[in-house]
Amino acid sequence: MTEGTIILDGGMGRELQRIGAPFRQPEWSALALIESPDHVRLAHESFARAGADVLTTNSYAVVPFHIGRSRFDDQGLALADCAGRLARSVADAHGVRAAGSLPPVFGSYRPDLFMPEQVDAILRVLVDGLAPHVDVWLAETQSALDEARAVRRVLGDDARPLWLSFTLDDTDADAVAEGRSAPTLRSGESVAEAARTAAGLGAQALLFNCSQPEVMRVAVEAARAQPEAAGLRIGVYANAFPPQPKTAAANDGLDPIRDDLDPASYLRWAESWVEAGASVVGGCCGIGPDHIAALAGRLKAGESRVG
């Protein structure tokens, strides 16, 4: 799709768990890639059948933080290649795109763990493994601008579209939603800074992911208000977690999933993001194929009615 709303897939980890794939900490979604790649293919198939326009490679946890340094050094490139091939095969079968997931390599939600002297080498393994298979680069759940800058640096002159997706501080979601607090990245950097940085790095899309739905609309509006963002697609794929405190230990057990975010209620949130200017919508942790089917059925149908 070059116009209209692009529908992303949903959360790979919880979908793997739901369908019975090998799944535990610390490997998270990488365990299925290691022990049962067919489960990864099945998860991609479910999201493609639900109506996703973009399938994201299951490479988020292919980092030393999740699989250990020794296994990463020995198998990281092969696992990234496997993740790319699985997404590519299902994407081709359904006529959709494959996005190469480039995660925060030192842990989700923890900009304080960022190690500039190590990040390039880890990202290079992922990029080299995924590069033969993907249409788009998706740097996701970035907590700080330095994480995004590292991705751009490692990608170098790769001409494929770069989509940058940041996770937002949602420890007081009500204050952000009500305008009592400005939306920020988990590093404390502003959404306005993120928009300017994304444009400066040559990104084609600025997204917000893996945060509560309540903080997303104001982030979309803040990004849209920046003149530098005029040429960027803006998007959202929220999670179904309760608030994650800044002191949370990354990869420390399974977070609960909110009961109030069924497909119908998640769709209502998504419609508000589109109303605010988002043109890329999907789901993150806890958002499954049923949610994506609701988005695709309503948002694509709405475009057809409009013309």
C-alpha positions as CSV (number, residue, x, y, z in Angstrom):
1,M,0.0,0.0,0.0
2,T,1.3,3.4,-0.9
3,E,-1.8,5.4,0.3
4,G,-4.3,5.1,3.0
5,T,-3.8,3.3,6.3
6,I,-1.1,0.6,6.6
7,I,-2.1,-2.3,8.9
8,L,0.8,-3.8,10.9
9,D,0.8,-7.2,12.5
10,G,0.5,-7.7,16.3
11,G,2.6,-9.0,19.2
12,M,4.7,-12.0,18.1
13,G,5.7,-13.2,21.6
14,R,2.3,-13.5,23.1
15,E,0.9,-15.0,19.9
16,L,3.6,-17.7,20.0
17,Q,2.7,-18.4,23.6
18,R,-1.0,-18.6,22.7
19,I,-0.4,-21.2,20.0
20,G,1.7,-23.4,22.1
21,A,5.2,-22.6,20.9
22,P,8.2,-23.0,23.1
23,F,8.2,-19.8,25.2
24,R,10.0,-18.8,28.4
25,Q,12.3,-16.1,29.8
26,P,15.0,-15.1,29.0
27,E,14.7,-16.2,25.4
28,W,11.2,-14.9,24.9
29,S,10.1,-15.0,21.3
30,A,13.6,-16.2,20.1
31,L,13.0,-19.6,21.7
32,A,10.5,-20.6,19.1
33,L,12.9,-19.5,16.4
34,I,15.6,-21.8,17.9
35,E,13.4,-24.8,18.7
36,S,10.3,-24.6,16.5
37,P,10.5,-22.3,13.5
38,D,7.2,-23.7,12.2
39,H,5.4,-22.0,15.1
40,V,6.9,-18.7,13.9
41,R,5.6,-19.4,10.5
42,L,2.1,-20.1,11.9
43,A,2.1,-16.9,13.8
44,H,3.0,-14.9,10.7
45,E,0.3,-16.7,8.8
46,S,-2.3,-15.8,11.4
47,F,-1.5,-12.1,11.2
48,A,-1.4,-12.2,7.4
49,R,-4.8,-13.9,7.2
50,A,-6.1,-11.3,9.7
51,G,-5.3,-8.5,7.2
52,A,-1.9,-7.2,8.1
53,D,-0.1,-5.4,5.3
54,V,3.3,-5.7,7.0
55,L,4.7,-8.8,8.8
56,T,7.5,-8.1,11.3
57,T,10.4,-10.5,11.5
58,N,10.7,-12.5,14.8
59,S,14.2,-11.0,15.5
60,Y,13.3,-8.8,18.4
61,A,14.8,-11.2,21.0
62,V,17.8,-12.3,18.8
63,V,20.2,-10.3,21.0
64,P,22.7,-11.2,23.8
65,F,20.3,-9.8,26.4
66,H,17.8,-12.6,25.6
67,I,19.7,-15.5,24.2
68,G,23.1,-15.0,25.9
69,R,26.4,-13.7,24.5
70,S,27.8,-17.1,23.6
71,R,24.7,-18.3,21.7
72,F,24.4,-14.9,20.0
73,D,28.1,-15.1,18.8
74,D,27.6,-18.6,17.6
75,Q,24.0,-18.4,16.2
76,G,22.9,-14.8,16.0
77,L,23.5,-14.4,12.3
78,A,21.8,-17.7,11.4
79,L,18.8,-16.9,13.7
80,A,18.4,-13.5,12.1
81,D,18.5,-15.0,8.7
82,C,15.9,-17.6,9.7
83,A,13.6,-14.9,11.1
84,G,14.0,-13.0,7.8
85,R,13.3,-16.1,5.6
86,L,10.2,-17.1,7.6
87,A,8.7,-13.6,7.4
88,R,9.6,-13.3,3.7
89,S,8.0,-16.6,2.7
90,V,4.7,-15.8,4.4
91,A,4.7,-12.2,3.1
92,D,5.3,-13.4,-0.4
93,A,2.5,-16.0,-0.1
94,H,0.1,-13.2,0.9
95,G,1.3,-10.4,-1.2
96,V,2.4,-8.2,1.7
97,R,5.6,-6.7,3.0
98,A,8.2,-7.9,5.5
99,A,9.7,-5.5,8.0
100,G,13.1,-6.2,9.6
101,S,12.8,-5.8,13.4
102,L,15.7,-4.0,15.0
103,P,15.2,-3.9,18.7
104,P,16.7,-2.0,21.6
105,V,19.6,-4.5,22.0
106,F,20.2,-3.9,25.8
107,G,16.7,-4.4,27.0
108,S,13.2,-2.9,26.5
109,Y,12.3,0.3,28.3
110,R,15.8,0.8,29.7
111,P,17.6,3.7,28.0
112,D,20.0,3.7,31.0
113,L,21.4,0.3,29.9
114,F,22.5,1.6,26.5
115,M,26.2,0.9,25.7
116,P,27.4,3.0,22.7
117,E,30.6,1.0,22.5
118,Q,28.8,-2.3,21.9
119,V,25.6,-1.4,20.0
120,D,26.9,-1.2,16.5
121,A,28.4,-4.7,16.5
122,I,25.2,-6.3,17.8
123,L,23.0,-4.4,15.3
124,R,25.4,-5.4,12.5
125,V,24.7,-9.1,13.0
126,L,20.9,-8.5,12.8
127,V,21.2,-6.3,9.8
128,D,23.4,-8.7,7.9
129,G,21.1,-11.6,8.7
130,L,17.9,-9.8,7.8
131,A,19.0,-7.8,4.8
132,P,18.4,-10.4,2.1
133,H,14.8,-10.8,3.1
134,V,13.1,-7.5,4.2
135,D,11.4,-4.6,2.4
136,V,11.4,-2.1,5.3
137,W,13.6,-1.6,8.4
138,L,11.6,-1.2,11.6
139,A,13.7,0.0,14.6
140,E,11.1,-0.6,17.3
141,T,10.6,0.0,21.0
142,Q,13.4,2.6,20.9
143,S,13.6,4.3,24.3
144,A,16.0,7.0,23.4
145,L,17.2,8.9,20.4
146,D,20.7,7.5,20.7
147,E,19.2,4.0,20.0
148,A,17.7,5.3,16.8
149,R,20.9,7.1,15.7
150,A,22.8,3.8,16.1
151,V,20.3,2.0,13.8
152,R,20.8,4.7,11.1
153,R,24.6,4.5,11.5
154,V,24.7,0.7,11.1
155,L,22.3,0.8,8.1
156,G,24.5,3.3,6.4
157,D,23.4,3.9,2.9
158,D,20.9,1.1,2.7
159,A,18.1,2.6,0.6
160,R,15.2,0.7,2.0
161,P,12.6,2.7,4.0
162,L,13.5,3.2,7.7
163,W,10.6,3.3,10.1
164,L,11.5,4.5,13.6
165,S,9.3,3.5,16.5
166,F,9.6,4.8,20.0
167,T,8.2,3.6,23.3
168,L,6.6,6.3,25.5
169,D,6.7,6.9,29.2
170,D,3.3,5.7,30.3
171,T,3.8,5.5,34.0
172,D,1.1,8.2,34.4
173,A,-0.9,7.7,31.3
174,D,-3.9,9.7,32.6
175,A,-1.7,12.8,33.0
176,V,-0.4,12.5,29.5
177,A,-3.9,11.8,28.0
178,E,-5.4,14.8,29.8
179,G,-2.7,17.2,28.8
180,R,-1.3,17.6,32.3
181,S,2.0,16.1,31.2
182,A,3.7,16.2,27.8
183,P,4.3,12.9,26.0
184,T,8.0,11.8,26.2
185,L,10.1,8.9,25.4
186,R,11.2,6.7,28.3
187,S,14.5,8.6,28.2
188,G,12.6,11.8,29.0
189,E,13.3,13.2,25.5
190,S,10.3,14.8,23.9
191,V,8.2,13.6,21.1
192,A,9.0,16.8,19.3
193,E,12.7,15.9,19.5
194,A,11.9,12.4,18.2
195,A,10.1,13.9,15.2
196,R,12.9,16.2,14.3
197,T,15.5,13.3,14.8
198,A,13.4,10.9,12.7
199,A,13.3,13.4,9.9
200,G,17.0,14.2,10.2
201,L,17.9,10.5,10.0
202,G,15.9,10.1,6.7
203,A,13.2,8.0,8.2
204,Q,10.0,7.5,6.2
205,A,7.8,6.9,9.2
206,L,7.7,7.8,12.9
207,L,5.8,5.4,15.0
208,F,5.0,4.9,18.7
209,N,4.7,1.4,20.1
210,C,4.8,-0.9,23.2
211,S,3.1,1.7,25.4
212,Q,-0.5,2.0,26.7
213,P,-3.2,3.1,24.2
214,E,-4.0,6.1,26.5
215,V,-0.8,8.0,25.7
216,M,-0.7,7.5,21.9
217,R,-3.1,10.1,20.6
218,V,-1.3,13.0,22.2
219,A,2.0,11.6,20.9
220,V,0.6,11.5,17.4
221,E,-0.7,15.1,17.8
222,A,2.7,16.3,19.2
223,A,4.5,14.7,16.3
224,R,2.1,16.1,13.7
225,A,2.7,19.6,15.1
226,Q,6.4,19.6,14.1
227,P,7.1,21.1,10.7
228,E,9.9,18.5,10.2
229,A,7.3,15.7,10.4
230,A,5.3,16.9,7.4
231,G,6.9,14.2,5.2
232,L,6.7,11.4,7.7
233,R,4.0,8.8,8.1
234,I,2.9,8.7,11.7
235,G,1.8,5.5,13.3
236,V,0.9,3.6,16.5
237,Y,1.0,0.0,17.7
238,A,0.2,-0.1,21.4
239,N,0.6,-2.9,23.9
240,A,-1.9,-4.4,26.3
241,F,0.2,-4.1,29.4
242,P,-0.5,-2.1,32.6
243,P,1.9,0.8,33.1
244,Q,5.6,-0.1,33.1
245,P,7.7,1.8,35.8
246,K,11.0,3.3,34.9
247,T,12.6,1.0,37.4
248,A,11.2,-2.2,35.9
249,A,13.7,-5.0,35.4
250,A,13.6,-5.8,31.7
251,N,12.9,-9.5,30.8
252,D,11.9,-10.2,34.4
253,G,8.8,-12.5,34.1
254,L,5.6,-12.1,32.1
255,D,3.6,-9.0,32.4
256,P,-0.2,-9.4,32.8
257,I,-2.5,-8.5,29.9
258,R,-5.3,-6.0,30.4
259,D,-8.8,-7.4,30.3
260,D,-10.4,-4.2,28.8
261,L,-8.5,-4.3,25.5
262,D,-10.6,-6.7,23.4
263,P,-10.6,-6.2,19.6
264,A,-13.6,-3.9,19.7
265,S,-12.1,-1.6,22.4
266,Y,-8.7,-1.6,20.7
267,L,-10.3,-0.6,17.4
268,R,-11.9,2.4,19.1
269,W,-8.5,3.5,20.2
270,A,-7.1,3.0,16.8
271,E,-9.8,5.0,15.2
272,S,-8.9,7.9,17.4
273,W,-5.2,7.6,16.4
274,V,-6.2,7.7,12.7
275,E,-8.5,10.7,13.4
276,A,-5.4,12.5,14.9
277,G,-3.3,11.8,11.8
278,A,-1.9,8.2,12.1
279,S,-1.7,6.3,8.9
280,V,0.1,3.2,10.2
281,V,-1.7,1.1,12.8
282,G,-1.1,-2.3,14.4
283,G,-0.5,-3.9,17.7
284,C,2.4,-4.8,20.1
285,C,2.5,-7.1,23.1
286,G,-0.8,-8.8,23.8
287,I,-2.5,-7.6,20.6
288,G,-3.3,-10.7,18.6
289,P,-4.7,-11.6,15.2
290,D,-8.3,-10.9,16.3
291,H,-7.4,-7.3,17.1
292,I,-5.6,-7.0,13.7
293,A,-8.6,-8.4,11.9
294,A,-10.8,-5.8,13.6
295,L,-8.5,-3.0,12.5
296,A,-8.2,-4.3,8.9
297,G,-11.9,-4.9,8.6
298,R,-12.9,-1.4,9.8
299,L,-10.1,0.8,8.6
300,K,-9.7,-0.6,5.1
301,A,-13.5,-0.7,4.7
302,G,-13.6,2.9,5.7
303,E,-11.1,3.8,3.0
304,S,-13.2,2.0,0.4
305,R,-16.3,3.9,1.4
306,V,-14.4,7.2,1.2
307,G,-13.2,6.4,-2.2
